[in-house]
Amino acid sequence: MTGRIEIRDLRAFGVHGVLPHERLRAQPFSVDVDAWFDAAGAAGSDALCDTVDYGAVASSAADVVSHSSFALLEALAAAIARRVLDEHPRVTRAEVVVRKVRPPVDVDVGSVGVRVADERRA
């Protein structure tokens, strides 16, 4: 039985971007994380120890946004996906969306973002 943790619109501040003014101070980012795992044990036991703790996954993602720095959103999203896989052994696949809430563009947009996916390597 496959399960998926879904975290939506996690908000964290970080220093990410290509432009010089984006490198001066932290700006807001929105992150979605989907983490796939085998849910059979948790479905049968109803015990937290048999599943993936979504709070811990959210903390892993927020830590990457707040404590690292990347030029590209692709690199940030990939680092989040890799951290989720590295820190949560039950997770077999992670898909991450990172949105820049205040993008430096000349048109009115709510956000811009990227989506990446990574899987546990054998």
Contacts in CASP RR format, 6 or more apart in sequence:
PFRMAT RR
TARGET T0000
AUTHOR 0000-0000-0000
METHOD contacts of the structure
MODEL  1
MTGRIEIRDLRAFGVHGVLPHERLRAQPFSVDVDAWFDAAGAAGSDALCD
TVDYGAVASSAADVVSHSSFALLEALAAAIARRVLDEHPRVTRAEVVVRK
VRPPVDVDVGSVGVRVADERRA
1 38 0 8 1.000
1 39 0 8 1.000
1 40 0 8 1.000
1 43 0 8 1.000
2 36 0 8 1.000
2 37 0 8 1.000
2 38 0 8 1.000
2 39 0 8 1.000
3 36 0 8 1.000
3 37 0 8 1.000
3 38 0 8 1.000
3 39 0 8 1.000
4 34 0 8 1.000
4 35 0 8 1.000
4 36 0 8 1.000
4 37 0 8 1.000
5 33 0 8 1.000
5 34 0 8 1.000
5 35 0 8 1.000
5 37 0 8 1.000
5 52 0 8 1.000
5 54 0 8 1.000
5 57 0 8 1.000
5 91 0 8 1.000
6 32 0 8 1.000
6 33 0 8 1.000
6 34 0 8 1.000
7 31 0 8 1.000
7 32 0 8 1.000
7 33 0 8 1.000
7 34 0 8 1.000
7 35 0 8 1.000
7 54 0 8 1.000
7 57 0 8 1.000
7 58 0 8 1.000
7 61 0 8 1.000
8 32 0 8 1.000
9 30 0 8 1.000
9 31 0 8 1.000
9 32 0 8 1.000
10 30 0 8 1.000
10 31 0 8 1.000
10 32 0 8 1.000
10 33 0 8 1.000
10 58 0 8 1.000
10 61 0 8 1.000
10 62 0 8 1.000
11 28 0 8 1.000
11 29 0 8 1.000
11 30 0 8 1.000
11 31 0 8 1.000
12 28 0 8 1.000
12 29 0 8 1.000
12 31 0 8 1.000
12 61 0 8 1.000
12 62 0 8 1.000
12 65 0 8 1.000
12 66 0 8 1.000
13 26 0 8 1.000
13 27 0 8 1.000
13 28 0 8 1.000
13 29 0 8 1.000
13 65 0 8 1.000
13 66 0 8 1.000
14 26 0 8 1.000
14 27 0 8 1.000
14 29 0 8 1.000
14 65 0 8 1.000
14 66 0 8 1.000
14 69 0 8 1.000
15 22 0 8 1.000
15 23 0 8 1.000
15 24 0 8 1.000
15 25 0 8 1.000
15 26 0 8 1.000
15 27 0 8 1.000
15 69 0 8 1.000
16 22 0 8 1.000
16 27 0 8 1.000
16 29 0 8 1.000
16 65 0 8 1.000
16 69 0 8 1.000
16 70 0 8 1.000
16 71 0 8 1.000
16 72 0 8 1.000
16 73 0 8 1.000
16 76 0 8 1.000
16 100 0 8 1.000
17 23 0 8 1.000
17 70 0 8 1.000
17 71 0 8 1.000
17 72 0 8 1.000
17 73 0 8 1.000
17 100 0 8 1.000
18 71 0 8 1.000
18 72 0 8 1.000
19 104 0 8 1.000
21 104 0 8 1.000
22 104 0 8 1.000
23 69 0 8 1.000
26 66 0 8 1.000
27 100 0 8 1.000
27 101 0 8 1.000
27 102 0 8 1.000
28 101 0 8 1.000
28 102 0 8 1.000
29 65 0 8 1.000
29 76 0 8 1.000
29 98 0 8 1.000
29 99 0 8 1.000
29 100 0 8 1.000
29 101 0 8 1.000
30 98 0 8 1.000
30 99 0 8 1.000
30 101 0 8 1.000
30 111 0 8 1.000
31 61 0 8 1.000
31 62 0 8 1.000
31 65 0 8 1.000
31 80 0 8 1.000
31 96 0 8 1.000
31 97 0 8 1.000
31 98 0 8 1.000
31 99 0 8 1.000
32 96 0 8 1.000
32 97 0 8 1.000
33 57 0 8 1.000
33 58 0 8 1.000
33 61 0 8 1.000
33 80 0 8 1.000
33 84 0 8 1.000
33 94 0 8 1.000
33 95 0 8 1.000
33 96 0 8 1.000
34 94 0 8 1.000
34 95 0 8 1.000
34 96 0 8 1.000
35 52 0 8 1.000
35 57 0 8 1.000
35 84 0 8 1.000
35 88 0 8 1.000
35 91 0 8 1.000
35 93 0 8 1.000
35 94 0 8 1.000
36 91 0 8 1.000
36 92 0 8 1.000
36 93 0 8 1.000
36 94 0 8 1.000
37 51 0 8 1.000
37 52 0 8 1.000
37 90 0 8 1.000
37 91 0 8 1.000
37 92 0 8 1.000
38 90 0 8 1.000
38 92 0 8 1.000
39 51 0 8 1.000
41 50 0 8 1.000
41 51 0 8 1.000
42 48 0 8 1.000
42 50 0 8 1.000
42 51 0 8 1.000
44 50 0 8 1.000
51 90 0 8 1.000
52 88 0 8 1.000
52 90 0 8 1.000
52 91 0 8 1.000
53 88 0 8 1.000
56 87 0 8 1.000
56 88 0 8 1.000
57 84 0 8 1.000
57 88 0 8 1.000
57 91 0 8 1.000
60 80 0 8 1.000
60 83 0 8 1.000
60 84 0 8 1.000
60 87 0 8 1.000
60 88 0 8 1.000
61 80 0 8 1.000
61 83 0 8 1.000
61 84 0 8 1.000
61 96 0 8 1.000
63 83 0 8 1.000
64 76 0 8 1.000
64 79 0 8 1.000
64 80 0 8 1.000
64 83 0 8 1.000
65 76 0 8 1.000
65 80 0 8 1.000
65 98 0 8 1.000
68 76 0 8 1.000
68 79 0 8 1.000
70 76 0 8 1.000
70 79 0 8 1.000
73 98 0 8 1.000
73 100 0 8 1.000
73 112 0 8 1.000
73 113 0 8 1.000
73 114 0 8 1.000
74 114 0 8 1.000
74 116 0 8 1.000
76 98 0 8 1.000
77 96 0 8 1.000
77 97 0 8 1.000
77 98 0 8 1.000
77 114 0 8 1.000
77 115 0 8 1.000
77 116 0 8 1.000
78 96 0 8 1.000
78 116 0 8 1.000
78 118 0 8 1.000
80 94 0 8 1.000
80 96 0 8 1.000
80 98 0 8 1.000
81 94 0 8 1.000
81 95 0 8 1.000
81 96 0 8 1.000
81 116 0 8 1.000
81 117 0 8 1.000
81 118 0 8 1.000
82 94 0 8 1.000
82 118 0 8 1.000
84 91 0 8 1.000
84 94 0 8 1.000
84 96 0 8 1.000
85 91 0 8 1.000
85 94 0 8 1.000
85 118 0 8 1.000
85 119 0 8 1.000
85 120 0 8 1.000
91 120 0 8 1.000
92 119 0 8 1.000
92 120 0 8 1.000
93 117 0 8 1.000
93 118 0 8 1.000
93 119 0 8 1.000
93 120 0 8 1.000
94 117 0 8 1.000
94 118 0 8 1.000
94 119 0 8 1.000
95 115 0 8 1.000
95 116 0 8 1.000
95 117 0 8 1.000
96 115 0 8 1.000
96 116 0 8 1.000
96 117 0 8 1.000
97 113 0 8 1.000
97 114 0 8 1.000
97 115 0 8 1.000
98 113 0 8 1.000
98 114 0 8 1.000
99 111 0 8 1.000
99 112 0 8 1.000
99 113 0 8 1.000
100 111 0 8 1.000
100 112 0 8 1.000
100 113 0 8 1.000
101 110 0 8 1.000
101 111 0 8 1.000
103 109 0 8 1.000
103 111 0 8 1.000
103 112 0 8 1.000
105 112 0 8 1.000
END
